[in-house]
Amino acid sequence: MYRHPHRIMPTCVRRYRITDAAGKLLAQSDDNHQTRITVRFPQQVVTDRLHLTLDHPSDNVPAAIFEVRCYST
């Protein structure tokens, strides 16, 4: 396991929100520490878009998303 001097990864987005096209909050986290996140909605979501709002991890690091996958079950 790679070790680093920080208790929390300085490049990991800790706060995020996911809303639908109408602005309804679908998911959020205020204490994320994962670099890969799986979000399962408690009920079916019907929308034509999802909005992801991310807080910058730190003053010198921009928030970034590398990939989003959406599946229907």
C-alpha positions as CSV (number, residue, x, y, z in Angstrom):
1,M,0.0,0.0,0.0
2,Y,1.3,3.4,-1.0
3,R,1.8,5.6,2.0
4,H,1.6,9.4,2.0
5,P,2.1,12.0,4.8
6,H,-1.5,13.2,4.8
7,R,-4.3,11.6,6.8
8,I,-6.7,12.7,4.1
9,M,-5.8,12.6,0.4
10,P,-5.3,16.3,-0.6
11,T,-6.6,15.6,-4.1
12,C,-9.8,13.7,-3.1
13,V,-13.1,15.6,-3.4
14,R,-14.7,15.4,0.1
15,R,-18.0,17.2,-0.6
16,Y,-20.3,16.5,-3.5
17,R,-24.0,16.8,-4.4
18,I,-25.9,15.1,-7.1
19,T,-29.2,16.6,-8.2
20,D,-31.7,15.9,-11.0
21,A,-32.8,18.3,-13.8
22,A,-35.5,19.8,-11.4
23,G,-32.9,20.4,-8.7
24,K,-34.1,17.6,-6.4
25,L,-31.2,16.3,-4.2
26,L,-30.5,12.7,-5.1
27,A,-27.3,12.1,-3.1
28,Q,-24.6,14.0,-1.2
29,S,-21.5,13.4,0.9
30,D,-19.7,15.8,3.2
31,D,-17.0,13.4,4.3
32,N,-15.9,11.4,1.2
33,H,-12.5,9.8,1.3
34,Q,-12.8,7.5,-1.7
35,T,-11.3,8.1,-5.1
36,R,-13.9,5.8,-6.7
37,I,-17.5,6.2,-5.6
38,T,-20.6,4.1,-6.3
39,V,-23.9,5.8,-5.7
40,R,-27.1,3.7,-5.5
41,F,-30.3,5.7,-5.4
42,P,-32.9,4.4,-3.0
43,Q,-35.6,4.7,-5.6
44,Q,-35.9,4.9,-9.3
45,V,-34.7,8.2,-10.8
46,V,-36.3,9.5,-14.1
47,T,-34.6,12.6,-15.4
48,D,-32.9,13.8,-18.6
49,R,-29.8,15.0,-16.7
50,L,-27.8,14.8,-13.5
51,H,-25.9,17.8,-12.0
52,L,-22.8,17.0,-10.1
53,T,-21.6,19.8,-7.8
54,L,-18.1,19.3,-6.3
55,D,-16.2,21.4,-3.7
56,H,-12.5,22.0,-4.3
57,P,-10.4,19.5,-2.2
58,S,-8.1,22.3,-1.2
59,D,-7.1,25.9,-2.2
60,N,-4.4,24.7,-4.6
61,V,-6.3,21.7,-6.1
62,P,-9.2,22.0,-8.5
63,A,-12.1,19.6,-8.3
64,A,-12.1,17.0,-11.1
65,I,-14.1,14.1,-12.4
66,F,-12.5,11.5,-14.7
67,E,-15.5,9.3,-15.5
68,V,-19.3,9.0,-14.8
69,R,-21.2,5.8,-15.5
70,C,-25.0,5.5,-15.2
71,Y,-26.8,2.2,-15.2
72,S,-30.4,1.1,-15.0
73,T,-31.4,-2.0,-13.1
